[in-house]
Amino acid sequence: MKYLDFIEKNNPDKLTKVWEVMNKGNQSLELIRYQNTWRKYVFSVYGDGSIFDAGCLSEILSFLIQHKDDRQ
């Protein structure tokens, strides 16, 4: 079952991609974006009320792995 949608957003610096992570209730959870200090894409959540099960976390992990080499 798919829990999340990853929607590519416009990124003004155009060196890296940015995706908004949306749940099936059409709520934004946060962005996946490139973290310069880690030199990789990362995910962080809005607020402290978000909860994720193994399926959601698996989708996020798979997405991050799939796009790990996207930096131009």
PEFEN-V583599 format. One record per backbone hydrogen bond with DSSP energy under -1.0 kcal/mol. CO is the residue of the C=O (numbers start at 1). NH is the residue of the N-H. If there is no record, write none. Layout:
BEGIN
co=CO nh=NH
co=CO nh=NH
END
This chain:
BEGIN
co=5 nh=22
co=7 nh=20
co=11 nh=14
co=15 nh=72
co=18 nh=9
co=19 nh=32
co=20 nh=7
co=21 nh=29
co=22 nh=5
co=23 nh=26
co=27 nh=23
co=29 nh=46
co=30 nh=21
co=32 nh=19
co=33 nh=42
co=35 nh=39
co=35 nh=40
co=40 nh=35
co=42 nh=33
co=53 nh=57
co=54 nh=58
co=55 nh=59
co=56 nh=60
co=57 nh=61
co=58 nh=62
co=59 nh=63
co=60 nh=64
co=61 nh=65
co=62 nh=66
co=63 nh=67
co=65 nh=68
co=67 nh=70
END
